[in-house]
Amino acid sequence: MKKPAYDRLILSLTDVELEQFVRDWASSKGSIYFEVTRFAGTSDFGRDVVGFLSKEKHEGDWHNYQCKQYGKPLPTNTGICEIGKILYYAFMKQFSVPTKYLFVAPRGINRNLEKLIFNPTLFKKEIIDEWDKYCAKNIIDGDTIKLDKALKDFICDFDFSVISRVNLDDMLCDPSITPVLFKWFGAAPGEAPKGDVPTSIESTELNYINKLVKAYAEREGVIFSSHEDIASYPEHSNHLSRQRERYYDADAFKRFYRDNTDQSTIDSFSNDVYHGVVDICNANHQDALSRVDAVMAQAANVKPSGPLAEYARVPVKQGICHHFANEDLLKWQK
């Protein structure tokens, strides 16, 4: 990944695009947020992108991402006024105070504002002492918000240490930014790790395992009560080990690209593999194990389209077929 290229692309976003980009970024942060919402227009009350931490939304904990796409570092007066605005509307009971407030400024913030952010007590003193300078006439157009005792006490109770700043380096160093860069700029997601095969067979893989065991039993003309019974058949035991390796390679592949691209990309890849092997699976074969091996050979030759094509190792494409069998999309016994 050439970070300077993404630097320029993010800096070229419009104000609205930056907010949409940050909304996607916040949404990509796993299970941190119950819901992510973008506010726009005159009724945003100082909110751009909000991450709610619970179903209580504005009545519970929430984070505010204040997006500032300026041609220069964010100035002090703008930063202080934005904090004054969010606190004023919280004081007016439009919402609770945010439990985290982030200035998302791709070009950074000026040194004075940065000093205030990294010195919360100083920030509190500055906004109170200089309320008339920064906030009084800048929160509501054509109106003056006086710092009376009730509002002052409310501001004094606010924890200014929850304010932070996010610049380009902060965004690009966050692991959760990868799927956003993929969505917006077609960033290469990188190669997926190989799968780790558990020593014991997991309950989640029993369906495809049992189907393989039936195929081995058919070939031998015996009845196997479980996968443990094939231990005395080295050829089948080794065959099963290879299939499990393929299954977990495909599992790691799917999880990695689900987290670093989007679900539709995985679905498209799987669909290509499925249509590449289903006719072979449905053809006539000597027995179920012959059908399995024919599908494995065909899967190795499938050439999927899309951004994951270059990362589709042979074991992954073969392992996807066992995922299909696990989901009853492919059947070895006819």
N, C-alpha and C positions, 0 to 999 in steps of 0.2 A: 504494500500500500504506500503510495507516495502522498504523504500527508500534505505537502504544499499545494497539491492539486485540489484537495478537499478544502483547504484553507480558502483558496480563491473562490471555489464554488459556493461555499457557505457565505462568504462576504458578498457575493453577487446576488444573494436572495433579497427580495423586497421585504418590507416590514411584515406584510401579511404572510409571505412565504416562510419567513423566519419563525413566526408563531406556529404555522402548520408543521414546520420541521421539528420544532421543540415539542409540540403536541405528540408527534410520532415518537420522538425520543423518550419522553416521559412514559408513553404507553408501552415502550419496549423494556421498561425496567422490571420485568418479571411480575412478581406478586406484590410489589410495594404498594401499588394503588388499587383501590376498589374501582375507581373510575377516573378518567382524565377528560377534562372539558376545556375547550377554548372559548373565552369570552371576547366579544368584539363589539365595537360601537360605543355610543356615549354612555351606555349603562354598564360598562365593565367595572366601574368603581375601583379602578386601579389593578384589576386582574387581567392577565393575558391568558396564560395557560395554568390551569389548576389541577393538581393531583389530589383527589380525595382519598384519605386513608381508610375510610369506613363508609358504611351505608348511611351514616348520619350526615355525611357530606359537610356543608358549611356549619352544621351544628356540632361537628366533631373536629378531629385534626385534619389539616389540609396544608398543602404546599403551594406557594405562588411562584410561578416562573414569569418574571417581568422581562419581556424581550425588547431589546433596544438595538436596532440596526442603524447605527450612526456612522457617519464618515470619519469620526474621530472618537477617542475614548469618551465614555460617558461622563459628562460634567457633574460637578458637585451639586449644583442647584437642581438639576433634573432628578438626581438620585434621592436627595433629601425630600423633594416635593412628592415623589412617588411613595416614599415611606409615610409621609404625612397624609397623603390621600388614603392609603389603605387603612391607616389607623383611624382616620376621621370616620370613614364609612363603617368600620368595625364598631367605633364608639356610637354611631347612629343605629347600631344593631342590624345592619344589612347582612352581616355574617360575623362569625367569631374571628379572632385574630389568627393569622396563619402561624402554624407551628414551624414553618421554614419559609424563608423568603429569599429567592435567588434572582439576582440581576443577571440575565443572559445577554451579555454584550460581546459579540464576536471581536470587536476591536478593543475590548478591555474597558477599564474605567480609569479616570484620572487619579493621580497620586493622592490627592487630598481626600477624595471619596474612598479610596482604598484604605487610607489611614483610619477613616471613621469606621469602616466596616470591620477592620481588625482591632478596633478599640471601642467596644460596644458602649462603655460608659461615656466616652467622649462623644459618640454619635448621639446618645440620648441628650446630653447637655447641649450639643449644637442645635438639634432640632427644636428644643424648648427655648433656648436663648435667642435663636434667630428665626422663630416661627413667622414673624411678620415679613421677614426678608424672603424666605423660601416658600412658604406655604399659604399664608393667609388669603392672598388674592389669586392663587394659582390652582386651587382645588376645584372650584366651581366658577365658570366664566361669569363675570359680572357680579360676583358676590364676594364678600369678605368673611372668612371663617376666623372668629376671634378665639384666642387660646384662653378660655375661661378656666376656672379652677377644676371643674369636672373633667374637661377634656385633657387638661394638663395632668391630672392625677391618673387618668386612663393611660396616657402616653408613658408616664413614669412607671406604670406597672408592666409595660411591655418589655419582653426580654429581647434586647437588641442583638444578642449573640446569635439569634436564629437567622440573621441577615448574612448572606454570602454573595460572592460574585462567581460567574462562570464565563470563562473566555474560550477561545478556540482550542487551546491546548487541553483544557479541562474536558471539553466535549469529545475531542478526538481520542483522548486517553481512556475514555469510559468504554468498557467492553460492550455495553448495551447499545452503543452507537452504530455498531456494524450493520444490523438489519436496516437501520434508517439510511445509512450511506448507500446500501444496496438498493433500497426503494427509490431514493431520490436521484442518485448519480450512477447507478449500475456498478457499484464497487464490487470487486472480486471478493467473495466470501472466504476464500482460502480452502485448503484441503482438510477434510474431516479426519479425525483420529480413527485409528483402528478400534474395533470393539474388544471389550474384555469379556471373555467367556467364563461364566461361573463354573466352579467345579461340579456343583450339583445342578440338576435340571430344575429350573424355576417353574412355578405354576403358570406363568404367563406364556410359556413356550410349549406347554403340554399338548396342545391340539396338533401342531405340526409334527411334534415328536411321535405322538401316538400314530399318526398317519404313516410316518416312516417305518415305525415298528411293524405295522400291518403289512407294509410292502416287503420288509425282510421276511416276515412269516410266510407270506404268499410264495416268495422265491424258494424258501426252504421246505415248504409243505408241512409246516408245524404251526403250533399255536404259542405265541409269546404273551404272557400275562402282563408284562411291562417292559420298559426299555432295559431293565437290569438283566433280562433273560438273554440279551444278545451278546453279553460279555464273552461267551464261549464261541462266538463266531467273529474272529478277528477282522475279516473283510467287512462285515456289516458294522462292527464296532468302530472301525477306522472311518468308514463312510459316514456314520452318524457324527463323529467328531468334526469332520470337515463341514458338514451341513450346519452344525451349531456355530462353528467359526464364521461361516457366511451369514448366518442369521444375525449374529451380534455385530458383525461389521455393518450390515444394513441398518441395524438398530442405531448404532452410533452415528452413521451417516444421516439418517432421518432426523435424529435429535439435534445434531450440529447445525444442519441447514434449516431446520424449523426455527432455531434460535437466531440464525445469522442471515436468513433471507425472509421468506414468508411461507405460509402453508400452501399457497397456490403453486409455488415453485416445486415443493416436494410432491404435491399431487400430480403436477404435469410430468415430472420425472417418473413417478410410479406408473402413471397411465401409459407412458411410452414403453416401459418394460412389460407391462401386462399385455398390451396388444402385440408386443414382439414375441411373446411365448404362448399365448392362449391357444392358438391354432395347433401348435405342436402338442400342447397338453391334451387337446380334445381329439387328436388323431388316434388311430389304432396302434397299440404297442403290445409286445409279448406279454408283459405283466406290469404291475404298478411301479416296480423299481426301474424297469426300462423307461417308463414314462418320466419318472423323476430325473434320470440321467439325461434323457433327451431334452428335457426342459432346461436343465443346467447348462448343457452344451449350447442350446439356442440363446439362453440369457447372456452367455459370455460374448456372443456376437451382436447383441442388440446395440444399436447406436442411438441413444436418446438425444433429443434436441434440448435447447435451452441452456441456461448458465451453468448447470451442474454437469453437463456432458463431459467436460475435461476432467472432472473429479470422480467419474463413475468407474471405479476399479471393477474388475471381473468379479471378485467375491461379493462386492456390494450388490451388483445386478443379480447374481445368483441368490444372495440372501434375501433380496426383496421378494423372490418367488416363494420362499418359505414363510415370509410375512403374509403373502397372499393365501398360502395354504392354512396358515394359522387363523386367518379370517374367513376361511371357507370359500375364497374366491377361486382357488385352484384345487382340484381334487385328483388324487393319484389313483384311487380305486374307482373303477367304472362299473 
